[in-house]
């Protein structure tokens, strides 16, 4: 009997007998289903019910649309890095009009203006770059060009030591010192007193702007009509924890620490004291411990990060403020976003996309920058500020007090 059964043999389930196109179609179909169900989603709008929330729902239509991340680049670090590469290679340098502003303490900062084609009554948008960014950073060029096409004058505030300006005093910048920003806003308002002024901050620029707004209460309403914060690390403790994870996160961290050290090395005509330990910094936290804390009088990074963090200050915002974040931002993942606090606040709202990385937000089969079009964050910024500049007075009158 066994001999009889052994004379029969079932065909082997070798995948080689299946057409290769069948296997490819199976995997492609699976990825498309995953992409549609888990990746391409309508962003969350998180805000307490009120005038500002209603304003956004009516005037920023992109918030009701799915965000379609670049289908071959949905991983957070890939979005962050490849968006940078595409914009850097494809976007031309912007020709600004530079203004060097003398500060009260003898220092200087550079303001880069773009108002080509704008009318005399055009509103002004002040832009604050990230940790080591300047007016020629690829994501700033992206925003500036989009804003210019929308008819806004833009002015980029380059932090001390950035933008190719040599320092006159041995002082840089930190995430919560608003003294320089206060002088910049006063200067810009003085030059254009009869037009609306708004501001947007990206990454650490968002921390600087957010701290400025939160600490000035209702008085900020006489200076800025609205704000937008993009890819902000709301909780710096959780941000450091995330960016210090081994692998690509740590590589990004080390890259930024190296850039901070290079900023200091470029200003070697000043007496900074002994910077041996600073130049050994391999993370942002180490740089802050070795340099930033000492330069600004903090006892350690715990004191500095507690002072600079924003997630406990949302209730203090007294102007309309829209915040764009990605749930997979390697600097501030979803679990670190203060969404419960946003739900309690009527003057500040969060838009959270399922994907996008850190200042990435690439979409479509080919990124918009490849096709000469506006990126996702550019379109949100332009829709939002176009509506703000049109109805700023009405919104301000109805804000929660």
C-alpha positions in Angstrom: 0.0 0.0 0.0 2.8 2.4 0.9 4.6 1.6 -2.3 1.4 2.3 -4.2 0.9 5.7 -2.5 4.5 6.6 -3.0 4.1 6.2 -6.7 2.0 9.4 -6.8 3.6 12.8 -6.1 1.9 16.1 -5.7 3.3 19.1 -7.5 5.7 21.2 -5.5 4.3 24.6 -4.5 7.3 26.4 -6.0 6.7 30.0 -6.6 8.6 29.6 -9.9 5.5 28.0 -11.5 3.6 31.3 -10.8 3.9 34.1 -13.4 6.2 36.8 -12.1 3.7 39.5 -13.0 1.2 37.7 -10.7 3.5 38.0 -7.7 4.3 41.6 -8.6 0.6 42.5 -8.9 0.0 40.9 -5.5 2.6 42.9 -3.8 1.7 46.2 -5.6 -1.9 45.7 -4.8 -1.1 45.1 -1.1 1.1 48.2 -1.0 -1.6 50.3 -2.7 -4.2 49.1 -0.1 -1.8 49.9 2.7 -1.0 53.3 1.2 -4.7 54.3 0.8 -5.8 53.0 4.2 -2.8 54.0 6.4 -0.8 56.6 4.6 -3.0 58.9 2.5 -5.4 60.5 5.0 -7.3 63.7 5.6 -5.2 65.5 8.3 -6.5 65.9 11.8 -7.6 69.4 12.7 -7.3 69.8 16.5 -8.7 72.9 18.1 -11.4 73.9 20.6 -14.7 74.8 18.9 -14.9 78.6 18.3 -14.4 81.4 15.9 -10.9 80.4 14.8 -11.7 76.7 14.3 -14.7 77.7 12.1 -12.6 80.2 10.2 -10.1 77.4 9.3 -12.8 75.0 8.2 -14.3 77.6 5.9 -11.2 79.3 4.5 -8.5 76.6 4.3 -10.0 74.0 2.0 -6.8 71.9 1.9 -7.6 70.7 5.4 -10.6 68.7 4.0 -8.5 66.9 1.4 -6.4 63.8 1.7 -2.7 64.4 2.0 -1.1 62.0 -0.6 2.6 61.6 0.5 5.0 60.7 -2.3 4.1 57.0 -2.8 7.6 55.8 -3.0 8.8 57.9 -0.1 6.5 57.6 2.9 9.0 56.7 5.7 9.6 59.7 8.1 13.4 60.0 7.8 13.1 59.5 4.0 10.5 62.3 3.7 12.8 64.5 5.8 16.0 63.9 3.9 14.7 63.4 0.3 12.5 66.5 0.5 15.7 68.4 1.4 17.6 66.9 -1.5 14.9 67.6 -4.1 14.4 71.2 -3.0 18.1 71.9 -2.7 18.8 70.7 -6.2 15.7 72.0 -8.0 15.0 75.4 -6.3 17.1 78.3 -7.5 18.7 80.7 -5.0 16.4 83.6 -4.1 17.6 87.1 -4.9 16.8 89.1 -1.7 17.3 92.7 -0.7 19.4 92.4 2.4 19.1 94.7 5.4 21.6 94.5 8.3 19.9 95.5 11.5 21.9 96.9 14.4 20.6 95.5 17.8 20.5 97.3 21.1 23.4 95.4 22.6 25.7 96.1 19.6 25.1 92.9 17.7 23.7 92.6 14.2 21.2 90.4 12.4 20.4 90.1 8.6 16.9 90.6 7.3 16.4 89.3 3.8 13.4 90.9 1.9 11.5 89.6 -1.2 8.8 92.0 -2.4 9.2 91.6 -6.2 5.9 92.3 -7.9 4.1 93.2 -4.6 1.9 96.3 -4.3 2.6 99.1 -1.8 -0.3 97.8 0.3 0.8 94.2 0.3 0.9 92.5 3.7 4.2 91.4 5.2 5.1 87.8 6.3 8.1 87.4 8.7 9.8 84.0 8.5 12.0 82.5 11.1 14.1 79.5 9.9 15.1 76.5 11.9 18.0 75.6 14.1 20.8 76.2 11.6 18.8 77.6 8.7 18.9 80.9 6.9 17.1 82.7 4.1 18.7 80.4 1.5 17.7 77.1 3.3 15.8 75.0 0.8 12.6 75.0 2.8 12.7 78.7 3.3 13.1 79.3 -0.4 10.1 77.1 -1.0 7.9 79.1 1.4 9.2 82.5 0.3 8.5 81.8 -3.4 5.0 80.5 -2.7 4.2 83.5 -0.5 5.5 85.9 -3.2 3.3 84.2 -5.8 0.4 84.9 -3.4 1.2 88.6 -3.3 2.8 88.7 0.2 6.0 90.6 0.9 8.4 88.3 2.9 11.2 89.1 5.2 13.4 86.3 6.6 15.0 86.9 10.0 18.5 85.3 10.0 19.6 84.5 13.5 22.9 85.9 14.7 25.8 84.2 13.1 23.7 82.8 10.2 23.1 84.0 6.7 26.7 84.8 6.1 26.9 87.7 8.5 29.9 88.0 10.8 29.1 88.7 14.4 30.1 91.9 16.2 29.5 90.4 19.7 30.1 86.9 21.1 26.4 86.0 21.3 24.3 83.6 19.2 20.7 82.6 19.8 18.5 80.1 21.7 15.0 78.7 21.4 13.3 81.0 23.8 15.1 84.4 23.9 12.7 86.8 22.2 14.8 90.0 22.5 16.1 89.9 18.9 12.7 89.0 17.6 11.1 91.9 19.5 13.6 94.3 17.8 13.0 92.8 14.4 9.2 93.1 14.7 9.4 96.7 15.9 11.7 97.5 13.0 9.5 95.8 10.4 6.3 97.4 11.8 8.1 100.8 11.7 8.9 100.4 8.0 5.4 99.2 7.1 3.0 100.6 9.7 -0.2 100.5 7.7 -0.2 96.9 6.5 -0.8 93.6 8.3 2.2 91.8 9.7 2.1 88.0 10.3 4.9 85.5 11.1 5.7 81.9 10.6 8.4 79.8 12.4 9.9 76.5 11.2 11.2 74.0 13.7 13.3 75.9 16.2 12.1 79.1 14.6 8.7 78.0 15.6 9.9 77.6 19.2 11.3 81.2 19.2 8.1 82.6 17.7 5.8 80.5 19.9 7.6 81.6 23.1 7.5 85.2 21.9 3.7 85.1 21.4 2.9 83.1 24.5 4.9 85.5 26.8 3.4 88.7 25.6 -0.3 88.1 26.2 -2.7 90.4 24.4 -0.1 93.0 23.7 1.2 90.8 20.8 -2.1 91.6 19.0 -0.8 95.1 18.2 2.2 93.6 16.5 1.1 90.4 14.7 -2.3 89.6 13.2 -1.6 85.8 13.1 1.1 83.2 13.1 1.9 79.7 11.7 4.3 77.2 13.3 5.7 74.3 11.2 7.3 71.1 12.4 7.8 72.5 15.9 9.4 70.2 18.6 6.8 71.1 21.3 8.3 69.1 24.1 12.1 69.4 23.9 12.7 66.6 26.4 10.7 64.1 24.2 12.3 65.6 21.1 15.8 64.9 22.4 14.7 61.4 23.4 13.4 60.7 19.9 16.3 62.2 18.0 18.8 60.4 20.1 17.5 56.9 19.1 20.2 54.8 17.4 20.3 54.7 13.6 19.0 57.4 11.2 17.6 59.6 14.0 21.0 59.8 15.7 22.7 60.5 12.3 20.3 63.5 11.8 21.1 64.6 15.4 24.9 64.4 14.9 24.6 66.3 11.6 22.8 69.2 13.3 25.3 69.3 16.1 28.1 69.4 13.6 26.4 72.4 11.9 26.1 74.2 15.2 29.8 73.7 15.8 30.6 75.0 12.3 28.6 78.1 13.0 30.9 78.9 16.0 34.0 78.1 14.0 33.0 80.6 11.3 33.0 83.3 14.0 36.5 82.6 15.3 37.4 86.3 15.2 35.5 86.7 18.5 36.7 85.6 21.9 34.3 82.7 22.9 36.5 81.4 25.6 37.5 77.7 25.7 35.3 75.8 23.2 37.2 72.4 23.3 34.3 70.6 25.0 31.7 72.3 22.7 33.5 71.2 19.6 33.4 67.6 20.9 29.5 67.7 21.0 28.0 64.9 19.1 24.3 65.7 19.8 22.2 68.8 20.1 21.8 68.2 23.8 25.5 68.0 24.3 26.0 71.3 22.3 23.3 73.0 24.5 24.9 71.7 27.6 28.4 72.7 26.6 27.6 76.1 25.0 24.0 77.3 24.9 23.3 76.9 28.6 26.5 78.6 29.6 26.0 81.5 27.1 22.5 82.3 28.3 22.9 81.6 32.0 21.0 78.3 32.4 22.3 75.9 35.0 21.8 72.8 32.7 19.7 71.6 29.8 16.8 70.6 32.1 16.4 74.3 33.0 16.8 75.5 29.5 14.5 73.0 27.9 11.8 73.6 30.6 12.0 77.3 29.8 11.9 76.8 26.0 9.3 74.0 25.7 5.9 75.1 24.3 3.5 72.3 25.0 2.5 73.8 28.4 1.9 77.3 27.0 -0.8 76.8 24.4 -3.4 78.5 26.5 -1.3 81.7 26.5 -1.6 82.3 22.7 -3.6 85.4 22.1 -3.5 85.6 18.3 -4.7 83.1 15.6 -1.9 80.5 15.3 -2.0 77.5 13.0 0.5 74.6 13.6 1.4 72.0 11.0 3.0 68.8 12.2 3.4 65.2 10.9 2.6 62.3 13.1 5.8 60.6 12.1 8.1 63.6 12.7 11.4 62.1 14.0 11.9 65.2 16.1 8.4 65.1 17.7 6.3 61.9 16.9 2.6 61.7 17.5 2.7 60.6 21.1 4.7 63.7 22.0 2.3 66.2 20.3 0.2 68.0 22.9 -3.1 67.3 21.2 -5.2 67.2 24.4 -4.0 70.8 25.1 -4.9 71.9 21.6 -8.5 70.6 22.2 -8.8 73.1 25.0 -7.5 76.2 23.2 -9.6 78.4 20.9 -6.8 80.6 19.5 -4.4 77.9 18.4 -5.0 74.9 16.1 -3.0 71.9 15.1 -3.0 70.2 11.7 -1.5 66.7 11.9 -0.8 64.7 8.8 -0.3 60.9 9.0 3.1 61.2 7.3 5.5 64.0 6.3 8.6 63.7 8.5 10.3 66.9 9.7 9.7 69.8 7.2 9.1 67.1 4.5 5.5 66.9 3.4 6.4 65.6 -0.1 3.3 64.6 -2.0 2.3 63.0 -5.3 4.2 60.6 -7.5 6.9 63.2 -8.1 7.4 65.9 -5.5 5.8 69.3 -6.4 9.3 71.0 -6.3 10.3 68.7 -9.1 7.4 70.0 -11.2 7.8 73.7 -10.2 4.7 73.6 -8.0 4.0 74.5 -4.4 4.6 71.9 -1.7 1.9 70.8 0.7 3.1 73.1 3.5 3.4 76.0 1.0 -0.2 75.6 0.0 -1.5 75.5 3.6 0.6 78.6 4.4 -0.8 80.5 1.4 -4.4 79.5 1.9 -4.2 80.3 5.6 -2.5 83.7 5.4 -4.5 84.8 2.3 -7.6 84.4 4.4 -6.0 85.9 7.5 -4.9 89.0 5.6 -8.3 89.4 4.1 -10.3 89.1 7.4 -7.7 89.8 10.1 -9.7 92.5 11.8 -12.9 90.5 12.0 -11.1 87.4 13.4 -9.1 89.5 16.0 -12.4 91.1 17.2 -13.9 87.7 17.8 -11.0 85.9 19.4 -11.4 84.1 22.7 -10.2 86.4 25.5 
